[in-house]
């Protein structure tokens, strides 16, 4: 199957964003002509080369002969009524990201193309929309309704589609027509550096057709490999992948609606139906989903992404629906239906092997299913980090030997560790305190002998006398993290005269005269 790439170019994205905010989504449908009496020419300006310069223009401002990169003072001299807004690249990028989310309705392979364009890999997708021409018309119509000026082209390579959309080439190009479509376009359409474009123009190479007719070896020697590489990529002689913004889902099911839906119950009902449709595919793969994503496309282009996770592989439609119900109960106010939702899609982002277990005899359940159901519902409502458990890490340094992980991941790691033999390090942890301070706190001690346990210590203004002590247990520093000069630690398990047990350590050695050892309290025994 021939590869097909759809390129979207938004030539006036910043000014369209401002117009959308001022006059609503469909202002372009009602403005009639460029000489609209209610609108002054609009431009965006930003500082460049120590001067304020034009960064974007709307179609009315372009009619006055203004251009991108022009000084703001010069532009105001030409057009006194010019409405100038400070450039906001972050807002422009946010709008482009929102458009890219909306384009997921056509294909999951959506990539950003600079600050003003998108690339969509529609290979094998066009027939779902009535063919490429109908797809182009649908995108053009909807973008216009959203108040966005757009130029569209479809070609067999990203370079060719981009060149045609940005430099007024054909809207549809077949693989056999690639060279003919590129020939009349300027050299700049090949995404070359401006200096290289200028140098090529100086030797008479102004169009891609001129470059096609020129001998390759002299061009490469004089201008480097860039021009010919870009040309070969546009013609399809060299591969050029696109990088999608999001990972492709493992499985996906969607429902396009003839009439928009408005309520959360309708959304949840569709989520359950889509989950039932995915169950067969998951069973065929012998897997269950661990991470699900529900996409809800609003009529005006807004896209809502709702993710829920499962602590164990899951493919029961009822439980999947329940997880989304829990999640929607939290983000209820954020899911604004507006004029309704026209498309609902359910993706499986992560899956694992599904282990089928026989139920216990005499209805004696072990409660594991109830536990996973509880964990999933809490995570869906409060977030996966609401319940956390300690898990061991590969470090013998006490403050690095464990961390807190989501309960589902911690329980899974614990199940995997049951089959492993008890190592000396794990047995040693049994002698460690159950409670550690967030950071070791320095204490003042009195030692009988330099390398022996302390006779007493002072911590938080309280003097404590030692009744019993065990140790030392020496821990060498992790030189790969702390450096080769880091001092070792000698740990002591001590009990004071009140019966309280502490875990102290001495940092440094007395035989090393360069540094005086210090004492710290790190934990408490039960």
C-alpha positions in Angstrom: 0.0 0.0 0.0 1.4 3.4 -1.0 2.1 5.7 1.8 -0.1 8.8 2.1 0.8 11.9 4.1 -1.6 14.8 4.7 0.0 18.1 5.5 -1.8 21.0 7.3 -0.4 24.5 7.2 -1.9 27.3 9.2 -0.4 30.5 7.7 -2.2 32.8 10.2 -2.4 30.8 13.3 -1.5 33.6 15.8 -4.0 36.1 14.4 -6.7 33.4 14.0 -6.2 32.5 17.7 -6.8 36.1 18.6 -9.8 36.4 16.3 -11.3 33.2 17.7 -11.1 34.7 21.2 -12.6 38.0 20.2 -15.3 37.1 17.8 -16.0 33.4 18.4 -15.3 30.2 16.5 -17.2 30.9 13.2 -16.2 34.6 12.6 -14.6 33.6 9.3 -17.9 32.2 8.0 -19.6 35.6 8.5 -16.9 38.1 7.7 -17.9 38.2 4.0 -14.8 39.9 2.5 -11.4 41.0 3.7 -12.8 44.6 4.0 -15.0 43.8 6.9 -16.1 47.1 8.5 -16.0 45.9 12.1 -12.4 44.7 12.1 -9.2 46.7 12.0 -6.1 45.0 10.4 -4.6 42.7 13.0 -0.9 41.8 13.6 1.3 40.2 16.2 4.7 41.6 17.0 7.7 40.4 19.0 11.2 41.5 19.7 13.8 40.3 17.2 17.2 41.7 16.5 16.8 44.4 19.1 13.6 45.7 17.5 9.9 45.1 17.5 9.0 43.3 14.3 5.8 41.8 12.8 5.5 38.0 13.5 2.0 37.4 12.1 -0.6 39.1 10.0 -4.2 38.5 9.2 -5.6 38.7 5.6 -6.7 42.4 6.0 -3.2 43.5 7.1 -1.7 41.5 4.3 -3.9 43.5 1.9 -2.0 46.7 3.0 1.3 45.3 1.8 2.6 44.5 5.3 5.0 41.5 5.6 6.4 39.2 8.3 9.6 40.5 9.7 8.9 44.1 9.0 9.7 46.7 11.7 6.7 47.7 13.8 7.3 51.4 13.3 7.4 51.0 9.5 4.2 48.9 9.6 2.3 51.6 11.6 3.5 54.2 9.1 1.9 52.2 6.3 -1.3 51.3 8.2 -2.2 53.7 11.0 -5.2 51.6 12.1 -3.1 48.5 12.6 -4.2 46.6 15.7 -1.0 45.1 17.2 -1.0 42.3 19.8 2.1 41.1 21.5 3.2 37.7 20.2 2.5 34.7 22.5 4.3 31.6 21.2 3.1 29.5 24.2 -0.6 30.2 23.4 0.0 29.5 19.7 1.6 26.2 20.6 -1.3 25.3 22.9 -3.8 26.0 20.1 -1.7 23.8 17.7 -1.6 21.0 20.3 -5.4 21.3 20.6 -5.8 21.0 16.8 -3.5 18.0 16.8 -5.7 16.4 19.4 -8.7 17.0 17.3 -7.0 15.5 14.2 -6.8 12.2 16.1 -10.3 11.6 14.7 -8.7 10.9 11.3 -5.6 9.0 12.3 -3.6 8.3 15.5 -0.4 9.2 13.6 -0.3 12.9 14.1 3.0 14.8 14.3 3.8 18.5 14.8 5.4 20.3 11.8 7.1 23.3 13.2 5.1 26.0 15.0 2.4 26.3 12.3 1.7 22.9 10.8 0.8 19.2 11.3 1.6 16.0 9.5 -1.0 13.2 9.4 -0.2 9.7 8.2 -3.5 8.7 6.6 -2.3 5.5 4.9 -5.2 3.1 4.8 -7.5 5.7 6.5 -8.9 7.7 3.7 -11.6 5.2 2.6 -13.2 5.6 6.1 -14.1 9.1 5.1 -15.1 8.5 1.5 -11.7 8.9 -0.1 -8.9 11.4 0.0 -10.9 14.2 -1.7 -13.8 13.9 0.7 -11.3 13.8 3.6 -9.6 17.0 2.4 -13.0 18.7 2.0 -14.0 17.6 5.5 -10.8 18.9 7.1 -11.1 22.2 5.2 -14.7 22.7 6.1 -14.3 22.0 9.7 -11.1 24.1 10.1 -12.9 27.0 8.4 -15.8 26.6 10.8 -13.3 26.8 13.7 -12.1 30.1 12.4 -8.7 28.8 11.1 -7.1 29.5 7.8 -5.6 26.3 6.5 -3.8 25.0 3.4 -3.9 21.2 2.8 -2.0 18.8 0.6 -1.7 15.0 0.4 1.3 13.3 -1.0 3.3 10.1 -0.8 6.1 11.6 1.4 6.2 14.2 4.2 8.5 16.4 2.3 6.3 16.5 -0.8 3.0 17.0 1.1 4.6 19.8 3.1 6.0 21.6 0.1 2.7 21.5 -1.7 0.7 22.8 1.3 3.1 25.7 2.1 4.0 26.8 -1.4 0.6 26.4 -3.2 1.3 23.1 -5.0 -1.4 20.5 -6.0 -3.7 19.4 -3.2 -3.3 15.7 -4.1 -0.2 14.1 -5.6 0.2 10.5 -6.7 3.5 8.8 -6.3 4.1 8.9 -10.1 3.4 12.7 -10.2 6.0 13.6 -7.5 8.6 15.1 -9.7 6.1 17.0 -11.8 4.4 18.5 -8.7 7.8 19.6 -7.2 9.4 21.1 -10.3 7.6 24.5 -10.3 8.0 25.0 -6.5 10.8 27.2 -5.1 13.9 25.7 -3.6 12.8 26.9 -0.2 10.1 24.2 -0.3 12.8 21.6 0.4 13.3 22.8 4.0 16.8 24.0 3.4 18.6 26.6 5.5 18.0 30.2 4.2 21.7 30.7 3.4 21.8 27.5 1.3 18.7 28.7 -0.6 20.3 32.0 -1.2 23.6 30.4 -2.4 21.7 28.1 -4.8 19.8 31.1 -6.2 23.0 32.9 -6.9 24.0 30.1 -9.3 20.6 30.1 -11.0 18.9 27.3 -9.1 15.7 28.9 -8.0 13.1 26.2 -8.4 13.2 22.5 -7.6 12.9 21.8 -11.3 16.3 23.5 -11.7 17.7 21.3 -9.0 16.3 18.1 -10.7 18.0 19.0 -13.9 21.4 19.9 -12.3 24.2 17.3 -12.0 24.2 15.9 -8.4 28.0 15.6 -7.8 28.9 19.3 -8.3 25.9 20.4 -6.2 26.9 18.1 -3.3 30.6 19.2 -3.5 29.6 22.9 -3.4 26.6 23.0 -1.1 26.9 19.8 0.9 24.6 16.8 1.0 21.5 18.7 2.3 19.9 19.8 -1.0 20.0 16.4 -2.6 19.0 14.6 0.6 15.9 16.7 0.9 15.1 16.2 -2.7 15.4 12.5 -2.4 13.2 12.5 0.7 10.5 14.5 -1.1 10.6 12.1 -4.1 10.5 9.0 -1.9 14.0 7.8 -2.8 15.1 8.2 0.9 12.9 7.3 3.8 11.6 10.0 6.1 9.5 8.9 9.1 7.2 11.2 11.1 7.2 11.2 14.9 3.7 11.0 16.3 2.9 13.1 19.3 1.5 10.2 21.2 2.2 6.5 21.5 -0.1 4.4 19.3 -2.7 2.5 21.3 -2.5 -1.3 21.2 -6.3 -1.6 20.6 -8.9 1.0 19.8 -12.7 1.2 19.2 -14.7 4.2 18.4 -18.3 5.3 17.8 -19.2 8.2 15.4 -22.6 9.6 16.3 -25.2 10.9 13.9 -26.6 13.1 16.7 -24.4 14.6 19.4 -24.8 13.3 23.0 -24.9 15.6 26.0 -24.8 13.7 29.3 -22.2 11.8 31.2 -24.5 8.8 31.4 -24.5 8.6 27.6 -20.8 8.8 27.5 -20.4 6.1 30.1 -22.9 3.9 28.2 -20.8 4.2 25.1 -17.6 3.5 27.0 -19.2 0.2 28.2 -20.3 -0.7 24.7 -16.8 0.0 23.3 -15.2 -2.0 26.1 -17.4 -4.9 25.2 -16.2 -4.6 21.6 -12.6 -4.7 22.7 -13.1 -7.7 24.9 -13.0 -10.1 22.0 -9.7 -8.6 20.7 -8.1 -8.8 24.2 -9.2 -12.5 24.5 -7.7 -13.3 21.1 -4.4 -11.8 22.3 -4.6 -13.6 25.7 -4.2 -10.2 27.4 -6.0 -7.8 29.6 -5.8 -4.0 29.7 -3.8 -2.2 32.4 -4.3 1.4 31.1 -7.3 2.6 29.3 -8.0 6.0 27.6 -11.3 7.4 26.7 -11.4 10.2 24.1 -14.5 12.4 23.8 -14.6 14.7 20.8 -16.8 17.8 21.2 -18.6 19.3 18.2 -16.6 22.6 18.5 -13.3 20.7 18.3 -12.5 20.3 22.0 -11.1 16.9 22.9 -11.2 15.4 26.4 -8.8 12.6 27.3 -9.7 10.5 30.4 -7.3 7.8 31.6 -7.9 5.1 34.1 -5.6 2.3 35.2 -6.1 -1.2 36.5 -4.0 -3.0 39.2 -4.3 -6.3 37.3 -5.0 -7.1 33.6 -8.7 -6.3 33.0 -11.1 -7.0 30.2 -14.5 -7.0 31.9 -16.6 -4.3 30.3 -18.6 -3.6 33.4 -15.5 -3.0 35.5 -14.0 -0.8 32.8 -17.2 1.3 32.7 -17.1 1.5 36.5 -13.6 2.9 36.5 -14.5 5.6 34.1 -17.6 6.4 36.2 -15.4 6.9 39.2 -13.0 9.1 37.2 -15.9 11.2 35.8 -17.3 11.7 39.3 -14.1 13.6 40.1 -13.7 15.6 36.8 -17.4 16.2 36.5 -17.1 20.0 36.1 -14.3 19.7 33.5 -16.3 17.6 31.1 -18.3 20.4 29.5 -20.6 19.0 26.8 -21.1 22.4 25.1 -23.1 21.7 22.0 -22.5 17.9 22.4 -20.1 15.1 21.7 -19.9 13.7 18.3 -17.2 11.0 18.6 -16.2 8.7 21.5 -13.1 6.4 21.3 -11.7 3.9 23.8 -8.0 3.0 23.6 -6.0 0.3 25.3 -2.6 1.9 26.0 -1.0 -0.8 28.0 -1.8 -4.5 28.3 -0.4 -7.6 30.0 -0.9 -11.3 29.8 -4.3 -12.3 31.4 -4.1 -15.2 33.8 -7.3 -17.1 34.0 -7.8 -18.4 37.6 -10.3 -21.1 38.7 -12.5 -19.8 41.5 -12.0 -21.3 44.9 -14.1 -24.3 46.0 -17.0 -23.8 48.4 -17.1 -20.1 47.6 -14.0 -19.5 49.7 -12.5 -16.5 48.0 -9.1 -15.2 49.0 -10.3 -11.6 48.6 -7.7 -10.7 46.0 -10.3 -9.7 43.4 -12.0 -7.4 46.0 -8.6 -5.8 46.8 -7.8 -5.1 43.1 -11.3 -3.7 42.6 -10.9 -1.4 45.6 -7.4 -0.3 44.5 -8.7 0.4 41.0 -11.7 2.5 42.2 -9.5 4.5 44.6 -6.9 5.2 41.9 -9.6 6.2 39.4 -11.2 8.6 41.9 -8.2 10.0 43.7 -5.2 9.2 41.4 -2.9 6.3 41.4 -0.6 7.9 44.0 -3.3 8.2 46.6 -2.5 4.8 48.0 1.3 4.0 48.2 3.3 1.2 49.7 7.1 0.9 50.4 9.0 -1.1 47.9 12.7 -2.1 48.1 15.3 -0.7 45.8 18.7 -2.0 44.7 20.8 -0.1 47.3 22.3 -0.9 50.6 22.4 2.7 51.7 19.4 2.9 54.1 17.8 6.1 52.8 18.0 4.8 49.3 17.0 1.2 50.0 13.2 1.8 49.5 10.7 4.2 48.0 7.0 4.5 47.9 5.1 3.2 44.8 1.5 3.1 43.9 -0.2 0.3 45.8 -1.0 -1.7 42.7 2.6 -1.7 41.5 3.9 -2.4 45.0 1.6 -5.5 45.4 2.6 -6.8 42.0 6.3 -6.4 42.9 5.7 -8.2 46.2 4.0 -11.2 44.4 7.0 -11.5 42.0 9.4 -11.5 44.9 7.8 -14.4 46.7 9.4 -16.9 44.4 12.9 -15.5 44.9 15.2 -16.9 47.6 15.9 -14.9 50.7 19.3 -13.2 50.3 21.6 -12.1 53.0 20.7 -8.5 52.2 17.0 -9.2 52.7 17.6 -11.1 55.9 19.7 -8.2 57.2 16.7 -5.8 56.7 14.9 -7.7 59.4 17.4 -6.2 61.8 16.6 -2.7 60.5 14.1 -0.4 62.2 10.6 -0.1 61.0 10.6 3.7 61.1 13.3 5.9 59.6 13.6 9.7 59.8 13.2 11.5 56.6 16.7 12.8 57.0 19.3 11.6 59.6 19.6 14.1 62.5 23.0 14.8 64.1 23.4 14.0 67.8 26.0 14.6 70.5 27.5 11.4 71.9 29.9 10.2 74.6 31.9 7.1 73.7 33.8 4.8 76.0 36.3 4.0 73.3 36.8 5.7 70.0 35.4 2.9 67.9 32.9 1.5 70.4 29.2 2.3 70.9 28.2 5.5 72.6 27.7 5.7 76.4 25.1 8.4 76.0 23.8 10.8 73.4 21.9 14.0 73.2 19.1 14.4 70.7 16.6 17.3 70.5 17.8 18.7 73.8 17.2 15.4 75.7 20.1 13.5 77.2 19.7 9.7 76.9 21.9 7.2 78.7 22.7 3.9 76.8 21.8 0.7 78.6 22.6 -1.9 75.8 24.2 -1.6 72.4 24.8 -4.0 69.4 27.2 -3.3 66.6 28.9 -2.0 64.7 27.5 -2.9 61.3 29.7 -1.2 58.7 28.2 0.1 55.4 30.6 1.2 52.7 29.5 4.2 50.6 28.1 3.8 47.1 31.1 5.3 45.3 29.3 5.4 42.0 26.8 7.9 43.5 28.7 9.6 46.3 32.2 9.6 45.0 35.3 7.8 46.1 36.0 10.1 49.1 32.6 9.5 50.8 33.1 8.2 54.4 31.7 4.8 55.5 29.2 4.4 58.3 29.2 2.2 61.5 25.6 1.5 62.6 24.7 0.6 66.2 21.4 -0.7 67.6 21.1 0.8 71.1 18.6 0.8 74.0 18.4 3.6 76.5 17.5 3.4 80.2 13.8 4.1 79.4 13.6 1.0 77.1 13.5 3.0 73.9 15.5 1.6 71.0 17.4 3.7 68.4 19.5 3.2 65.3 22.5 5.4 65.4 25.5 5.6 63.1 29.0 7.1 63.1 30.0 8.7 59.8 33.7 8.5 59.3 36.6 6.6 61.0 38.8 7.8 63.8 41.9 6.4 62.2 41.4 8.8 59.3 42.6 12.0 60.8 41.5 14.3 58.0 37.8 14.3 59.1 36.3 14.2 62.6 33.6 11.5 62.7 30.0 12.6 63.3 27.1 10.8 64.9 23.6 10.7 63.5 20.2 9.2 64.5 18.4 7.6 61.6 15.6 5.4 62.9 13.6 3.8 65.7 12.9 0.2 66.6 9.4 -0.9 67.7 
